[in-house]
Amino acid sequence: MKFLVFSDIGKNVAEIAAKLRELGEVHSFTMKNQRETALKSGSKKLVLLEGTPFSGNVSGALMGSGISEYDYVFISSTPLGREVAGLISANTGNTIASEVFDFSIDNGKIKTKRFFFGGKTIMEEENFSKIITVTPGSFEPSESAENAHEETLALSDSTEKLLEEKDRENGGTNIEAAGIIVSVGRGVGSKEAIEKIMPLVSATRGELAGSRPVCLDYRWLSEERQVGLSGKKVKPRVYIALGISGQIQHIAGMRGSKIVVAVNKDKDAPIFQECDYGIVGDLFQIVPKIVENLKK
């Protein structure tokens, strides 16, 4: 089989290619500034797109690269990727299997898995879709010993125009790449109280994250630190949940964590059904004791 993979983020290309390269030949497309992370993805060919990417000129570039020759088109579900997938679907008449986090291919059919009902359940489907959007972080990227054959492709002019570009204020954080995450929920009580959690973040050399209420409703932390179905999907070695009740929307974002530690004063909190180690009690009494033992 022959696969086309696109993402405007090189890491996402490497994730999808790692899953596909055992199934067939992979040709990957990404932006030129993402070359380093995509180069050893195991793709046979890597096409580097030059220019300002918009949904129209990127989808045009992919369709102009002989898209009908590929058995499947896999696109990372970034904001740009979702738009590109929609345009390719409209122009080729192929249906989309969207927001997939796992899949297998058998006898011309693709079997996919995705979260459903707001993450409360997993939908398993079998269909003939040729376009698949993949949730970022679904697979572990693994380097190939051989570099891909590289090509450069200039994007055409777009009917859209970039007026201004602003970086989000995220403090340089990347919780998706963190090995240890200390995540807080509204159980911490206030934005000021988060300072009392920082010694644990420092002691574990982890990253600070938060639930949807903390990041979006109360704005105690930036949006870039939100873990959940509508935030970042993380897979750290250790995930420490402090004052987080454990609603399914949050669990969907940290389900891939290797070890989950939860602290909550409510013994019936749903988070205790998802954790490996649970402590019932006041987190402001428990956290200092954990820090003290970590320093020994």
Secondary structure, 3 states (H helix, E strand, C coil): CEEEEECCCHHHHHHHHHHHCCCCEEEEEEEHHHHHHHHCCCCCEEEEEECCCCHHHHHHHHHCCCHHHCCEEEEECCHHHHHHHHHHHHHHCCCEEEEECEEEEECCEEEEEEEECCCCEEEEEEECCCEEEECCCCCCCCCCCCCCEEEEEECCCCCCCCCCCCCCCCCCCCHHHCCEEEEECHHHCCCHHHHHCHHHHHHHCCEEEECHHHHHHCCCCCHHHEECCCCECCCCCEEEEECCCCCHHHHHHHCCCCEEEEEECCCCCHHHHCCCEEEECCHHHHHHHHHHHHHC
